[in-house]
């Protein structure tokens, strides 16, 4: 998931344990990303004799411009652990393996541009096109319905403005215009609720069906973003909160790490 690692720091005065761990950790993290602008890895292990016991004081990663699974762009990501138990033999072989699960504080920032790019990802598109839900096909004479050209604008107070087109495979696509509230449910699901449909710029003949389709799209989005679908192998993300900050959507939470994933 997270590729190309730059910015690895090895401050003067750090002992051999920290230097070796920083090198091994950077090589491990490098293979988790498809692409990255920069990644900094900081491993703390002092004195070095603790490494022989498989103990690290802390592990911290800061990344920018990261690409996950070749299609999902993350503007910023950071995580930091407390004491971690590792397999010392794996370090000597140039790898990083955990002896036991650990938790890391996590901070993730998505840009408005990155969110809009994610709607072009196959993992997302397949849940928005050629839908045969009864509530939708009842509007299209039994034909599959697709939601396309989705554009999101971030608004204050955790609100999103969503513009889209609904293709009923009949006549002209139906334009959609609404605002929704986003938040975190059960620490793993992003909800989309309280839709406010805006019909002023919708042609009068399409206003009623546009409103119905807006509510349907909200329900689809509300059931779409479950973090368990995006987990790395051996890593589960959990969120405590999210908030919109200008053109950025900021998440804070933690990662439950069972093992270091081999690839993203």
ABEGO torsion letter per residue (X at the ends): XBBEBBGBBBBBGBBAAAAAAAAAAAAAAAAABABBABBBBBBBBOBAAAAAAGBBABBBBBBBGBBBGGABBBABBBBBBBBBBBBAAAAAAGBBBBABBBBBBBBBBBBAAAAAAAAABAAAAAAABGBABAAAAAAAGGBBBBBBGBBBBBBBGGBBBBBBBBBAGBBBBBBBBBBBBBBBBGGABBBBBGBBBBAAABBAAAAAAAAAAAAAAAAAAAAABBAAAABBBGBBBBBABBBBBEABBBBBEBBBBABBBABX
